Amino acid sequence: MKDQKPDVEVKWVEGLQFVAQANDSQAAFIMDGSPDHGGLDSGVRPMEALLLSLAGCSAMDVISVMQKKRQDVRGFRVLVSGERAEEHPKRWTKIHLEYVFTGVGLSGEAAARAIELSQTKYCGVTATLNAEITSSYRLVEVAP
């Protein structure tokens, strides 16, 4: 790994503000701490970024499976909430993902299967975390 190109780079700006950039996609975002910890409150906190990564990874899996199942999904979002340990390093101990599908004639069975596949087979972020991860889903029917 010594001679390997890094996957990401985090560069210090000032205070607790950093620019995080992925080397493959070249996409970047600002990370920062809260003002009560010396940050400027100008960006995503690292622990928030972890939840965002989990939601994004799983969302990509789930919408892909739903499309392959020919589900008429018109809108989709993932709401994530979590509990952290009280002692440092204050890791996420419990995380809940709520998948909200909006569409026409959506199948609960298809949604449940897509979520299961993401959580047990496809999402590398889920597999990486040492937390209890649970999920639920809602189907919101709209007119065709």
Secondary structure, 3 states (H helix, E strand, C coil): CCCCCCCEEEEEEECCEEEEEECCCCCEEEECCCHHHCCCCCCECHHHHHHHHHHHHHHHHHHHHHHHCCCEEEEEEEEEEEEECCCCCCCEEEEEEEEEEEEECCCHHHHHHHHHHHHHHHCHHHHHCCCEEEEEEEEEECCC
